[in-house]
Amino acid sequence: MTTTHHGNDDGRHDFDFLVGEWHVHHRKLARMADPECDEWVEFDGIQWMRQVVGGLGNVDNLRIERMPDGSSFEGMSLRLFDPQTGLWSIRWASTAAPGHLDPPVTGRWEGEHGRFHGTDTVAGKPILIQFDWTVTDEDTAQWDQAFSFDDGGTWVHNWRMSFSRMSH
């Protein structure tokens, strides 16, 4: 599996690998807004992704039936590709913050690795956000998230999602 750009591929196909349905194993800090937290929780969910706007975007839906606290959770990503800049923007919304669409992270892929950066506010404090995607093969991928509470001086890795394909 490679997402290296060839011929007319300007990057718009970088997320094509994610089309379909996936089992997702989560490993997440219990308190992501606390840079000192070292307590991890683990849980599983199902995610599907489909392409939109002629392949220049995609939407996914993540459903977790049982979080460690017994609750359920649903989230969605909207990814859009800008052919002029070659950059993807990724936005997130979830039942954790009803009616709210997070600010975008933007970036691009180099081979099997995608890196995306953005800014947000967590617990009233400005943060930097980094997403890292790694594609192992057509049936396995990983997403990692990190926050910087000190303007990029240090990064706290706070969420890993390991993807195993269920269907295309």
N, C-alpha and C positions, 0 to 999 in steps of 0.2 A: 504494500500500500504506500503510495507516495502522493503528495500534494504539490510536488514541484511543478512549476508552471511551464507548459510547453505550447508552442504554436500560438493559437489565438486564446489560450487560457490565461486570462489576466488575474486570476485569483478567485473568480466567481464560483468555482467548483470546489473550493477548499473544504467546505462543510458537507459535501455530497456524501461522504462516508457515513454521516450520522442519520441519513434517511432510514426509517424503519422503527422497530420497537426494540427496546433495550431493558435488560435487568441492570439496575444501578445499585452498587453497594456504596454507602456513604460512611465516611469517617470525618467527624466534625467536632470542633471544640464546643464544649457545653455552653460557654459564654464568649461568643466571638467578639463582643465589644470590650472585653477585658484582655489587654495585652499580656497580663500575667497568668491567665488561665492555662492550666495544663491537664485539664480533665477532658477526655475524649469520649464521645458517644458514637455508637455504630448502629446502622439501620439499613433497610433495603427498600427499594421502590422500583417503579416501572416508568419508563419514559418513551414517548414516541416523538418523531420529528418528521415534518413534511416540508417540501419546498413551496414557496409562494412567489409572487410577482415575477413570473417567468424565470425562476432560478436565481434571481438577484437577492433573494431573501429566503428565510426559513423560520418556522415556528415550531417550538417543541412544548410538550406538556409533561410535567413530572408529577407523579402521584405517589404519595407515601401513605399507606393505610394505617400504619402504627409507628409513631415516633416513640422514642424511649420513654416519654412521659405519658404515653397512651393515646395521645391525640393523633389526628390525621393532618396531612399537609398537602397542598397543591401549589405548584409554581409553573411559570412559563417563561421562555426566552423568546425574544424577537431579535433575529440577526439580519442585518441589511448590508449589502455590498455596494460600495461606491466605485464604479468602473473608472472614474476620473482620477481618484487617488489610490486605488488598489487596496483600500482599507475596509475592514469589516467593523461595524458597530454592533454591540450586543447590549440589549436592555433586558431587565428581569422584573417580574411582578409575581407576587405570591399571596397566599392567604395569611402570611405573617404580617403583611402591611396592606390591608384591603384598600383598593382604590389608588394605590401608589405604583408608579413606574420608575424604577431606579434610573439614575443618570447612566449614560452609556459608557462602556469601556470600548476602546478602539485599538485595532492592531491588524496584524497580518500573519500569514503562515510562511515558514521557511522549511520546506520538506515536510516531515511528519510532526513538526512542532509549531504551534501557534501561540503568540504572546500578545496580550491585550492589557491596556492600562486605562485607568480612569480615576475620578475623584468622587467622593460622596461624603456624607456626614453620618456618623454612628454615635449614638448616645450623646448627641449634641457637639461632637468633636469632628473636625475635618480629618479625613483619611485619604490615603492613596490606595488604590485597589489594583491587583494584578491577577489576571487569569492566565493559566498555562494549560494548553491542550497538547496531549501527546497521543498519536495514533500508532498502535503497535502493529495491527493488521486489520483486515476488513471486519473482523468480529470483536475487536478489543480496543478500547481507548481509555484515556484517563484525563480528568479535568482537576486542576488544583487552583485554589484561591488563597491569596495572601493579602493582608492589610499592612500598611505602614502608618503608624500613629505619630511618627517623627519626620515627616516629609521625605521619606525614602532612605533615611539613615539605617533603619533595620526593618525587616519584614517578618510578620507573624503568619505562618501558614496555619489556616484555620478550617479548611474544608477540602476533602478529596472525594471525588466521585469516580469509581471504577466501573466502566461500562462493559457489559457482555451482551452481544447481539442475541435477540430472540427471533427476529424475523426482519426481512427487507421490506 
